[in-house]
Amino acid sequence: MDASLLDLVCCPETHQSLRFATADELTRLTGMPPLEAALLREDGRVAYPIRDGIPLLIVEEQLKLA
């Protein structure tokens, strides 16, 4: 995903801004195998996975940080 697109997307649930998750944050995501990339919500509570370069901005796809 192109970083310039971050200005155009937001959390579908709370409308908070999103940023790329760090490597440490990726290891703390619960509910699925390790991801290569994800978008973390501004409050740091949930992330949305990025698969094949496409962010899955669907509430049902959100992952909690442990």
Order of alpha helices (4+ residues) and beta strands (2+ residues): beta-alpha-beta-beta-beta-beta
